[in-house]
Amino acid sequence: MPTVAVISDTHLPRGSRALPAACVERLAAADLVLHAGDVSTEAVLAELRALGPPLAAVHGNVDEPALQVRLPRARVIPVGGVRIGMVHAPGPATGRSSRLRAAFPGCDAIVYGHTHLPQVEQEGGVWILNPGSPTERRRAPAHTMIELRVEAGALSAELIELS
């Protein structure tokens, strides 16, 4: 059963801020890591890759220019018989889920970032997922990430509170 660790909006480095230890443990133990943008720098992307599991990412609006060139704006990742769409900025809240489902036809889940507000919901048979941020919660009640489990072509999602 593949485990997928999902993060977004890490905005590193910034002062003494770092990924919480519980987040790093889950990332290192995952079979795959997804980052939905706003990594910030190529050095941070390299640090995430060094944790071990394969990493798939999209670029965010505050990523340095080199990352914006290197990483796609959107992508689809196949994992254990399911398809996961990824994008950073999902557009306005009104109509967001419908718009995301239309942008990623045939996907079982769609991961987005940008808002820093976690979302773990199923709509129209598709998981709509925002992991929030493990480092910069803004208006969210806690620092968060998501863990996905894929088994027999089915997906389950769990929001993990880190603080």
C-alpha positions as CSV (number, residue, x, y, z in Angstrom):
1,M,0.0,0.0,0.0
2,P,1.9,3.1,-1.2
3,T,1.9,6.1,1.2
4,V,2.0,9.6,-0.3
5,A,3.1,12.5,1.9
6,V,1.6,15.8,0.6
7,I,2.9,19.3,1.6
8,S,2.6,22.8,0.2
9,D,3.6,26.3,0.9
10,T,6.8,25.6,2.9
11,H,8.2,29.0,2.1
12,L,11.7,28.1,3.2
13,P,14.2,29.3,4.1
14,R,12.8,32.1,6.2
15,G,14.7,33.0,9.4
16,S,15.0,30.1,11.7
17,R,11.9,28.4,10.4
18,A,12.2,24.7,9.5
19,L,9.9,21.8,8.7
20,P,8.6,20.3,12.0
21,A,10.3,17.1,13.0
22,A,7.0,15.1,12.7
23,C,6.7,16.4,9.1
24,V,10.2,15.4,8.2
25,E,9.6,11.9,9.7
26,R,6.5,11.4,7.6
27,L,8.1,12.7,4.4
28,A,11.1,10.4,4.9
29,A,8.9,7.3,5.6
30,A,6.6,7.9,2.5
31,D,6.8,6.1,-0.7
32,L,6.3,9.4,-2.6
33,V,6.3,13.0,-1.6
34,L,4.1,15.6,-3.4
35,H,4.8,19.4,-3.0
36,A,2.1,21.7,-4.3
37,G,4.3,24.7,-4.8
38,D,5.9,27.6,-2.9
39,V,9.0,25.6,-2.1
40,S,10.9,28.9,-2.6
41,T,14.4,27.8,-3.7
42,E,16.2,25.1,-5.5
43,A,18.3,24.4,-2.4
44,V,15.1,23.6,-0.4
45,L,13.9,21.4,-3.2
46,A,17.2,19.5,-3.1
47,E,16.9,19.1,0.7
48,L,13.5,17.6,0.3
49,R,14.8,15.2,-2.4
50,A,17.6,14.2,0.0
51,L,15.1,12.8,2.4
52,G,14.9,9.7,0.2
53,P,11.5,9.1,-1.4
54,P,10.8,10.3,-4.9
55,L,9.5,13.9,-5.0
56,A,7.0,15.4,-7.5
57,A,6.3,19.1,-7.3
58,V,4.7,22.0,-9.1
59,H,5.9,25.6,-8.9
60,G,4.2,28.2,-6.9
61,N,3.8,32.0,-7.2
62,V,6.7,32.8,-4.9
63,D,9.2,30.2,-6.1
64,E,12.4,31.6,-7.4
65,P,12.6,32.0,-11.2
66,A,14.8,28.9,-11.6
67,L,12.2,26.8,-9.9
68,Q,9.4,28.3,-12.0
69,V,11.3,27.2,-15.1
70,R,12.2,23.8,-13.8
71,L,8.9,22.7,-12.3
72,P,5.6,22.5,-14.2
73,R,2.6,24.7,-13.3
74,A,0.4,21.6,-13.2
75,R,0.9,17.9,-13.5
76,V,-0.7,14.5,-13.1
77,I,1.0,11.8,-11.1
78,P,0.0,8.1,-11.4
79,V,0.3,6.2,-8.1
80,G,-0.8,2.6,-7.5
81,G,-3.6,2.7,-10.0
82,V,-4.9,6.2,-9.2
83,R,-4.2,9.6,-10.8
84,I,-3.4,12.7,-8.7
85,G,-3.6,16.1,-10.3
86,M,-1.5,18.9,-8.9
87,V,-1.5,22.7,-9.2
88,H,-0.5,25.5,-6.8
89,A,-3.0,28.3,-7.3
90,P,-6.6,27.0,-7.6
91,G,-8.3,30.3,-8.4
92,P,-11.2,31.9,-6.5
93,A,-13.1,29.9,-3.9
94,T,-16.4,30.1,-5.7
95,G,-16.6,27.2,-8.1
96,R,-13.1,25.9,-7.1
97,S,-13.9,22.2,-6.9
98,S,-15.8,22.1,-10.2
99,R,-13.1,24.0,-11.9
100,L,-10.3,21.7,-10.5
101,R,-12.2,18.6,-11.6
102,A,-12.7,20.0,-15.1
103,A,-9.0,20.9,-15.3
104,F,-7.9,17.4,-14.3
105,P,-10.3,15.0,-16.0
106,G,-9.9,11.3,-15.0
107,C,-8.0,12.2,-11.8
108,D,-9.0,10.5,-8.5
109,A,-7.6,13.3,-6.4
110,I,-6.5,16.9,-7.0
111,V,-3.9,18.6,-4.8
112,Y,-3.6,22.3,-4.6
113,G,-1.9,24.8,-2.4
114,H,-1.6,28.6,-2.2
115,T,-4.4,29.3,0.4
116,H,-2.6,27.7,3.4
117,L,-6.1,26.5,4.4
118,P,-6.3,22.7,4.6
119,Q,-9.1,20.9,2.7
120,V,-9.8,17.1,2.6
121,E,-13.1,16.5,0.9
122,Q,-14.6,14.3,-1.7
123,E,-16.7,15.9,-4.4
124,G,-18.2,14.2,-7.4
125,G,-16.1,11.1,-6.5
126,V,-12.8,13.1,-6.6
127,W,-10.7,14.0,-3.6
128,I,-10.1,17.8,-3.4
129,L,-7.0,18.2,-1.2
130,N,-5.1,21.1,0.2
131,P,-2.4,20.1,2.7
132,G,-2.2,23.6,4.3
133,S,1.3,24.4,5.3
134,P,3.7,22.7,7.7
135,T,5.5,26.0,8.3
136,E,3.3,29.0,7.8
137,R,-0.3,28.4,9.0
138,R,-1.6,32.0,8.4
139,R,-5.4,31.7,9.0
140,A,-5.4,28.0,9.5
141,P,-5.8,26.6,13.0
142,A,-2.6,24.5,12.8
143,H,0.4,23.6,10.7
144,T,-0.7,20.6,8.6
145,M,0.1,18.1,5.9
146,I,-1.8,15.3,4.3
147,E,-1.1,11.5,4.0
148,L,-2.6,9.5,1.3
149,R,-2.8,5.8,1.2
150,V,-3.4,3.9,-2.1
151,E,-4.7,0.3,-1.9
152,A,-6.2,-1.7,-4.7
153,G,-6.8,1.3,-6.8
154,A,-8.6,3.2,-4.1
155,L,-7.4,6.3,-2.3
156,S,-7.8,7.5,1.3
157,A,-6.7,10.8,2.7
158,E,-5.9,12.0,6.2
159,L,-5.1,15.5,7.4
160,I,-2.2,15.5,9.8
161,E,-1.9,18.3,12.4
162,L,1.7,19.1,13.1
163,S,1.1,21.8,15.8
